[in-house]
């Protein structure tokens, strides 16, 4: 949301995936609890299991193949072929050190004006609350909203309804 607010005209549209101008403290607390705190895994089965523990509530009903594919995207192999989580291990420290009260981003939301925005929310999200999503729609009547069933934070964007909404949104942009 910041880039188009501070540099108008630089983007043709914005797609937000389960995020908005207000972040639910429940979700932040959940992310703070695991970010940077995951124990090392010894093999790919453990990597898949760890991913299921962290994201299982957000992505119910995924197939074993999908979990394996997600693990292969989330971990890399080291020289001994052991999976290593592919993220900055200090990200958790930064999150936990952040102020308890988040900055008010509603003014940035308002600055989007008539810029086309597709906002995607997982119905099970603990980051983008239903009330924040509703307010986003009230304050930006031209918003293209999409709620994805059986997804929390965040939809994977491979869901058929996400693919269709993204394709339709991009097709209508003038760039």
C-alpha positions in Angstrom: 0.0 0.0 0.0 2.9 2.4 0.6 4.4 2.5 -2.9 1.3 3.7 -4.7 0.5 6.1 -1.8 3.9 7.7 -1.9 4.6 7.4 -5.6 1.2 7.9 -7.4 1.1 6.6 -10.9 4.0 4.1 -10.5 1.7 1.0 -10.3 -1.4 0.2 -12.3 -3.1 -1.7 -9.5 -2.6 -3.6 -6.2 -3.3 -7.1 -5.2 -3.3 -7.6 -1.4 -3.1 -11.2 -0.1 -4.7 -11.4 3.3 -3.3 -8.1 4.5 -4.7 -4.6 4.9 -4.4 -1.4 6.8 -5.0 -3.1 10.1 -3.4 -6.3 11.4 -5.3 -8.5 13.9 -3.1 -8.8 17.1 -4.2 -12.4 17.4 -2.4 -13.3 14.2 0.7 -11.2 15.0 1.0 -13.1 18.3 0.7 -16.4 16.5 3.4 -15.5 14.0 5.7 -14.1 16.8 5.3 -17.5 18.5 6.9 -19.5 15.7 8.9 -17.1 13.5 12.6 -17.8 14.0 11.7 -20.4 16.7 11.4 -23.6 14.6 13.8 -26.4 15.6 16.0 -27.8 12.8 14.6 -30.8 10.9 16.6 -33.8 9.8 14.8 -34.8 6.6 12.0 -33.8 4.2 9.3 -35.8 6.1 10.1 -33.7 9.2 10.1 -30.5 7.1 6.6 -31.4 5.8 5.4 -32.2 9.4 6.8 -28.9 10.7 5.0 -27.0 8.0 1.8 -28.8 8.8 2.1 -27.9 12.5 2.7 -24.2 11.7 0.1 -23.8 8.9 -2.3 -26.6 9.2 -5.1 -24.5 10.7 -4.7 -21.9 7.9 -4.6 -24.5 5.1 -7.0 -27.3 6.1 -7.6 -30.1 3.6 -4.4 -29.8 1.6 -3.2 -33.0 0.0 0.0 -34.7 1.0 1.5 -33.8 -2.4 0.6 -30.1 -1.8 2.3 -30.1 1.6 5.4 -31.7 0.1 5.4 -29.1 -2.7 5.1 -26.3 -0.1 7.9 -27.8 2.0 10.1 -27.9 -1.1 9.4 -24.1 -1.6 9.9 -23.3 2.1 13.1 -25.2 2.8 16.4 -25.6 0.9 18.9 -28.4 1.2 22.3 -27.7 2.8 25.5 -29.5 1.6 24.4 -32.6 3.5 21.0 -32.6 1.8 19.3 -31.7 5.1 16.3 -29.3 4.7 17.0 -25.8 6.1 14.1 -23.3 6.5 14.5 -20.7 3.8 14.0 -17.5 5.7 15.9 -15.0 7.7 16.3 -16.6 11.2 16.3 -13.1 12.8 12.8 -12.3 11.4 11.2 -13.5 14.6 13.5 -11.3 16.7 12.4 -8.3 14.6 8.8 -9.1 15.0 9.0 -9.6 18.7 10.9 -6.3 19.1 8.3 -4.3 17.1 6.1 -2.0 19.1 2.9 -3.6 20.5 0.7 -0.9 18.9 0.9 -1.0 15.1 1.1 2.2 13.1 -2.2 3.5 11.7 -2.2 2.6 8.0 -5.8 3.7 7.3 -4.5 7.1 5.9 -2.4 5.1 3.4 -5.5 3.1 2.5 -7.3 6.3 1.8 -4.5 7.6 -0.4 -5.1 4.7 -2.8 -8.0 6.7 -4.1 -9.3 5.2 -7.3 -6.3 2.9 -7.9 -7.7 -0.5 -8.7 -7.2 -2.9 -5.7 -8.0 -6.6 -5.4 -8.1 -7.7 -1.8 -8.1 -11.4 -1.0 -9.0 -12.7 2.4 -8.9 -16.2 3.8 -12.1 -16.8 5.7 -10.1 -18.3 8.5 -7.6 -15.5 8.7 -6.3 -14.3 12.0 -4.3 -11.4 10.3 -7.0 -9.7 8.2 -10.1 -9.7 10.3 -13.6 -9.8 8.8 -14.3 -6.4 10.4 -11.2 -4.8 8.8 -12.0 -6.4 5.5 -15.6 -4.9 5.7 -14.2 -1.5 6.6 -11.8 -1.7 3.6 -14.8 -2.3 1.3 -16.8 0.6 2.9 -14.0 3.1 2.6 -13.1 2.0 -1.0 -16.3 1.1 -2.8 -14.4 0.2 -6.0 -12.4 -2.4 -4.1 -12.6 -5.9 -5.7 -13.0 -8.2 -2.6 -12.5 -11.9 -2.6 -13.0 -14.2 0.4 -11.4 -17.6 0.1 -13.1 -20.5 1.8 -11.0 -23.0 3.9 -8.0 -20.6 4.0 -6.5 -18.6 6.8 -3.4 -16.4 6.5 -2.7 -16.5 3.8 -4.4 -18.0 0.7 -1.9 -19.8 -1.5 -3.2 -18.0 -4.6 -3.5 -21.3 -6.5 -7.1 -21.7 -5.4 -9.4 -21.6 -8.5 -11.3 -18.6 -7.2 -8.0 -16.7 -6.6 -6.6 -17.6 -10.1 -9.9 -16.4 -11.7 -10.0 -13.2 -9.7 -6.4 -12.3 -10.3 -6.7 -13.0 -14.1 -9.8 -10.9 -14.3 -8.3 -8.1 -12.3 -5.1 -8.0 -14.3 -7.0 -8.1 -17.6 -8.8 -4.9 -16.7 -5.8 -2.9 -15.7 -4.5 -0.2 -18.1 -0.7 -0.5 -18.1 
